[in-house]
Amino acid sequence: MEEDNINQTLLTKEKSVQENGVEDKEEDENLPLKNRVWRETKTMWVVAGPAIFTRVSTFGINVISQAFIGHIGSTQLAAFSLVFTVLVRFANGILLGMASALETLCGQSYGAKQYHMLGIHLQRSWVVLFFSTLLLIPLCIFTTPILEALGQKDNISEEAGYISLWVIPVLFAFVVSFTCQMYLQAQSKNMIIAYVSAISIAIHILLSWLFTVKFKWGVAGVMVSTIIAYWLPNIGQLLFVLCGGCPGTWTGFSTLAFTDLWDVLKLSLSSGVMLCLELWYNTILVLLTGNMKNAEVSIDALSICLNIVGWEMMISLGFLAAASVRVSNELGRGSAKAAKFSVKVIVSISFAIGFVLFLLFLFLRERLAYIFTNDEEVATMVSNLSPLLAFSILLNSVQPVLSEYCSICELSVLLPYRDSCWGGAWLSSKATTRRCLDWNVVWNISPNCCFTHTDL
């Protein structure tokens, strides 16, 4: 009986979903537009606020590390920029993209009140992302020959090879960080992530100063502090999840975490393609810059600009998380119109913030670089790139949220079923129409594996 209960479909209990969905939709539609916008804004910020703060804090770890390394030497700064902009961002794109499947699954399960499935989805993602990270380790070990083959200078490539070995623990930290964030965001319990991230970045600043300025450990000191800063929030999140912070959705470890992994892997890969492309285009720019005549100055200037764009991108990714959670929750409870309305509100707020930052960076163009370096040549190049930087910030304020909207429009529904031969298995069915979110459907599966649907 217990196993039968665990293997229920994500969108079963159709009658309950329909009744709750109809009541909620009627209540929302009767509200004035001003009240609906205010209500949606408050609901959105419950997810977006902690998500933005967490992503800004996490990205801030890299920026703080870069700032300390930039005062050690230009070669070290160029090597660090290559490693974190090329290698780490490449791995980040893969792992974060794959983890985005968990965000959708948990969001729809939570909206459909299938709370027990969230813990199982989380454990499956741990398994899939852990083995995916193992496949990325050779990139860290052979960084030097890879960069040399791509035309980078020998001294920069050798220093990057040394730094990349310190990155291995960071990659495994991504596995816990991304999955726990998606799991907690789906339940609007991600304030705990913001708290531990704030503590982590404060400790990182202190340790980086001690290890590099006080103890003179150089690059090794910065990297030790970076590893600690990445793992502290993970420990906090794991303790919160495992020690009773999510009693309704975490029921303990289950052997079902090791079932249907191939289907979860395929869904994770398909979910991550768009996000990977968004994160990887910067990697290509840095690699091309490394082939210029004055490579160190060019890489330093471009990496500073990309870091500033990265700060703003973390805000956009926070709104992306809010869009994913809100749309998944609304689709899970059968309210497609509410999902569309959520996206409109989130895009408007994200663009408004992006426009303010656009103006800010236009006015501060000559002062930005000195946060990261004392080199006047690098600062001058950053100043010249600032107008393009500002326009990039403006465009990035909208693009990630719209990408998430487009990806959710092609709704993937996972349908677990049981029969005498296969036990629990996963089928993937995509529901697509021209009107996308104007059309919503609850799928049912009969014992003879025939699909039916009910329009909501």
N, C-alpha and C positions, 0 to 999 in steps of 0.2 A: 504493500500500500504506500509506503513512504517513497519507494522508487517511482511508482506511478505518479505520485504527486509532484516529484521533482522534475519529471520529464514532460510536464504540461507545456503546451504551446505558449509562446509569448503573448499571443493575442486571443487566447481562449476566454471563456466566460463572456461571450458576446453580449448576452442580454444585459449583464451588469454594466459593461462598457457603454452600451447604447443608451441605457437609461440615465446613467450619470452624465454622459456626454450631451444628451439632449437637454437635460436640466441646466447644465453649465452654459451651453451655447445660448439658450433662451435668456438666461440671466445676463450674459455679456452683451447680447444684441440689444437689450432693453436699456442699457446704460448710455448716457450721453457720450459723445466722442471724447470730450475733455476728460471725463472720468475714466473712460477706457484707457486712454493714453497714460494717465497718471497711475492707474492700477497696474498696467503692463510695465511701466517704467520701474515702479517699486519692485515688482516681481523679478524683472530682468537684473536689477542691481544686486539682488540677493546672490545671484550666480556670478554676474560680471565683475562686481567689486572685488571680492576675494580672488577671482581668477586673474584679473588684471594685476593686482598687487603681487600675487604669487609669481606670475610670469615676469613682471618687472624685477622682482627680487632675484629670481633665478638668473635672468639675463644680466642683472647687476653684478652677480658673482664673476662672470666673464669680464665685464667692463672694469671692475675693480682690479682683477688680476692683471688685465692688460695695462692699466694705469701704473701699477707697481713695476711691472716688467719693462714698461716704456722708459722708466727712469734708470733701469739697469744698463740698457744699451739698445741701439737701433737694430742690430742684428737679431738680438733676442726678441725684440718687439715684432720684427718681420716674421721670425720663425713661429712665435706664438700666434700671430695673426693667421698665418697659413694653416696651422694645426686646427685652430678653433673655427676659422671661417671655411676651411675646406673639409678636413677630416671630421671634426665634431659636428659640423652642420650637416654633412652628408649622412652621418649616423643618426643625428637628431631627426632629420627628415624621414628616414625609414622608420625609426621606432615610434616617433610621434604620429606619423601617418598611420601606422599599423594600430596604434592605441586608439585612434579615432573611431575604429569599429566598435570598441568597447563603449565609447561615449554614446553611440547610437543605440546599441543593444541595451545598455543600462537605462538610458532615457526612456525608451519605449517600454521596457519591462516595468519600470517604476510608474509610468503613466497608466499602464494596463493593470497595475496593482499585483503584478507577479513578483513580489518582493524577494522571494527566496532565490530567484534566478540571478539576481545581481551578484551575489557571492560566487556563484558558479562561473559566471562570465568573467569575473575578476581573476579567479584562479586559472582559467583557461588562457587568459591573456598573459598572465605571468609565465606560463609554460612556453607559449609561442614566442614571446618577446625575449625570454632568456636564451633560447636556442638561436634566435635570430642574432642576438648580440654576440654569441660565440662565433658566428660566421664573419663578424666584423673585426674581430681581434687581429687577424693577419694584416689588416690595413694599418694598425698601430705599430706592429712589429716591423713592417717593411716600409715605413713612411719615407725614410731617406732615399732608397733606390727608386721608389715610385715618383717622388718629387724631382729627382735628378732626371728621370726618364721623361718627365713633363717639361723639362727645360729650366728648372729653377737653379739658382746658383748653389755651388757646393757648400759654402759656409752656412747659408740659410737652411739648406736641406739637412745638413748634419745636426744643426741645433734643433730643427723641427723633429728629427728622429728621436732625439733625447726627450723632448717635451711630450711627444706622442705616447711614450711608454707610461707616463703619468696619467694619461687620459683613460686608460683601460678601466680603472675603478669608476670613473665618471660615466662611462657607457653603461655599466651595470646599474649605476644609480638611476639612469633614465628609465630603466625597466620598472622599478618600484614607483618612481615619481609620477610618470605619465599615467600608469594604470590606476594608482590610488586617486590621483586627481580626477580622472574620468568617473571613477566609481563614486566618489564623494560629491562631485558636481551634480550628478544625476539626482541626488537626494537633497540638493541645496544645503549640504553640510560641509562646505569647503572653507568655512571661516577658520577651522583648525589649521588648514594649509597656510593661510595668510599669517597666522600667529607664529608658526614654526619657521616660516620663511623670513619673517622680520628678525627673529632671534638669530637665524643662520647668517644673514647678511651682516648683522652687527658683529658677530663673532669673527666673520671672515675679514672684516676691516681690521679688527684688533690683531688677529693672528698674522695677517699679511704684513702689518707694520712691525710686529715683533720679529718675525722670521727674516724679513728683508732689511729693515732699517736697523734694528737692535742687534740681532744675531748674525747678520750678513750672510744668510744662507743662499742668497741669490734666487735663481729660477726654481731650485728645489723647494725653497721656503714658500714661494708663491703657490706652487703646485700642491704641496701638502695642505696648505690652508684651503685651496680650492676643493680638494677631495673631501675634506672635513665639512666644508660648507654645503656640498651637494648631498652628503649622506645624513646630516643632522635632520633636515625636514623629513627624509624618508623614514628615519627611526620614529619620529613623532607621529607620522601618518599610520605606520604599521601598528604602533601601540594603540592608537585611537581605534583602528578597525578591529584589531584582534582582542582588545580588552573591554569590549562592550559599548563602544561608541556608536555602533550600527546594529542594534539587536534584532531589528526586523529584517535586515538584508544579509547579515553575516551569521550563518548557522554553523560555522566550523569548516574545516577542510573536508573535501569530498573526493572520492575516487572518480567522480564524473568530470573532474578537471582534466583528466587524461583521455577523455573520450571525444570523438568528433573534432580532433585537433586539425585535421586536414581541411575541413570545411571552415573552421575558424580562421586558419591561415589564409585561405583563399579570400575570405571576406575582408580580412585585415589588409591584405595586399591591394585589393581593389579599392578599399576606402582611402588608402594612403597616397594614391598616385598624384592627385591634384595638390595636396599639401607638400609632397616631396618637390614638385616642380616649383612651388612658391619659395621654398627654402634653398633650393639648389642653384638658382640663377646667380646668386651672389658668389657662390663657389667658383663658377665659371669666370666671373669678372676678376676675382683675385688671381686665379691661375693665369689668365691672360696678362694681367698687370705684372706678374713676376717675370715675364719675358721682355719687359721694357729695359731701356738702357740704364736708367737710374732706378733699379728695381726696389731697393730698400725704401727710398723716399716715396715711391709710387704706391708700394704695398702699404706702408704706414698710413699715408693719407687716405687711401681708399678704405682701409680697414676701420679707420676712425669714423669716416662717413657711414660705413655700413653698420658700425656699432650704434651710431645715433639713430639710423633708420631702424635698427633692431629694437631700441627702446620703444619707439612708436609702434613697431610691429607687435610687440608684446601686449600693448593696449588693444590693438585690433584683434589679436588672438584671444584676448579675454572676452571681447564681444562675440567672437566666433564661438567660443565655448558657451556663452549665454544663448546664442542663436541655436546651437545644436541641442542644448538641454531643453530650451523652451519649445522648439519645434517637435522634438522627439516626445516630450511629455504630452503635448497637445494631440499629436497623432496617436499616441498610445491610448488616450482617453476618447479618441474619435472626434476631435474638433479641428478640422482642416482650416476653417476660416480664422480661428484664433491663432493657428500656427502662422498663417500669412500675415496677420496683423502684428504678431510679435516681431517678425522679420522687418517689417516697415519701421517700427519704432526703433529697433536696434540699429538699423542702417542710418537712420536720421541722427541719432545721438552720436554714433561713431564718426560720422562725417563732420558734425559740429566740433567735436574735440580735435579731429584732424586739421580742420581749418584754423583753429586757434594755434596749434603747434606749427602749422605752415607759416603763419605770420611771425611767430616767435623766432623760428630758426632763420628767417630772412633778416631779421634785425640783429641777431647775435652771430652772424656769419664769421666775423673776425676774431671772436673770442672762444669759439668752441674747441679748437684744437689744443689749446694750452692746458686743458684738463688732462690730456693724455700724453703730451710730449713737451719738451723744452726746445725742440728743433724748429727754428724759424722757417726753414725751407719746407718742412712738412706742414707747418701752420699756414703758410701762404697758399700751398696747394689745396688744403682743405677749404680755405676761404674762397678760392676760385670755384670749387665744386659745390659750394653751399646753395646756389639757386636751384641746381638740379636736385640736390638733397631735399630742399623744401618741397618741390613738386612731387618727388617720390613719396614723401611723408603724406602728402595730401591724398594721393592715389591709393596708398596702402591703407588708409583709414576706412575705405569702403570695400576694396577688393576681396579680402578674406571672408567677410561676412556674406557677400554675394556668392562666393564660391561655395560656402557651406550650404547656402540656400539651394543652389543648383544641384549639389550632390544629394541633398535630402529629397529633392523633387523626384529623383529616381529611387523610389522607396524600396529598400530591401527588407523582406520579411522572412525571418527564419522560422521554419515550422518543424518542431521535433515530433516524431511519431514513433509508435511501437508496433511491431508485428512479431510473428513467431520466429522469423528468420534473423532479423537484424537487431532487435532490441531497440535502444534509443538511437536515433539517427537524425541528421539535419538535412532538410531540403531548403534550397534557396529559390525564392520566387520573386520576381521583380514586377511591380505594378506601376506601369507608366501610361500616361495619357498626355495629350497636348495641354490640358488645363492643369496638369500637375497637382498642386495642393488644393485645387477646387474640387478634386474628386478623391474621396477616401473610401477605404474598404476594409472590412474585417474578414479575414480568410478563415475558413474552417476546413478540416480534413476528416473525411469519413474513414471507417475501418478499411474500406477497399481502396483507399488512397485517391479518391476522387475529390477534386477541389471545388468548393463553392464559395460564394462571396455575398456579402450584404452591404449595399451602399449606405453610408452614414450621412 
